[in-house]
Amino acid sequence: MGLEDRTRYDPGESEERIFARWLDSGRFHPEPEGTSAENYSIAIPPPNVTGALHMGHALNGSIQDTLIRYNRMRGKRTKWILGTDHAGIATQTQVERLLKAEGTSREEIGREAFTERVWRWRKQYGGTIIEQYKRLGASCDYEEERFTLDENYVRAVLKVFVALYEKGLIYRDNYMVNWDPGSRSAISDLEVEDRETTDTLYYVDYPLASGHGSITVATVRPRRCWATPRSPSTRTTTATSGWWGRP
């Protein structure tokens, strides 16, 4: 059937062929050289290795690809840096589902075997999102795809964090986290499912050592307060310091 006989465009007949020609040209993989004015690069926000592209990726990727192609046409040495995020908790969840289907669990197979299964899963399913970027025609540097758990990448991140810590620009401390009892790990605010409930707010007074005044803590879970006896060694302290709640 000739082009003049067709009434509808079929992208499958041309897109893969054209994209393969782009990759073969080497234009997506420039060598690092020249001055900063002669180069242009964008580091793509790494999508989760467990995920698939959605409209947000398509919109963000289209904007970045437009900037990359514009500067490439201006004659600059242009590089769109590609990578994926290890998405630790999401990946763990996927692998645990597979283990459950096999009638076992990560506790039963042990840490070392579970880690090996996670890497195997990543190798088998982790390339889905990269292939989707190719189908979109994104002009990323696919020859230097990075992964957030690559050895060199991890070493670079550790070096930067240590350097920032030694300069006093970041610090390490205790802070409130969202604890997931299922995965037994902290999760981000984005992964929390908020629910409104009606509850009782208790006020717990902790007397000061001076004997005058107290510090009041409000909570809906008074059984988790610091004064709750957890071992025989704390019972005396609890009894002598005293605490009470008033709803």
Beta strands, then each sheet from edge to edge (+ up, - down):
strand 1: 39-43
strand 2: 77-81
strand 3: 83-84
strand 4: 146-147
strand 5: 178-180
strand 6: 185-187
strand 7: 202-207
strand 8: 214-219
sheet 1: 1+ 2+
sheet 2: 3+ 4+
sheet 3: 5+ 6-
sheet 4: 7+ 8-
end
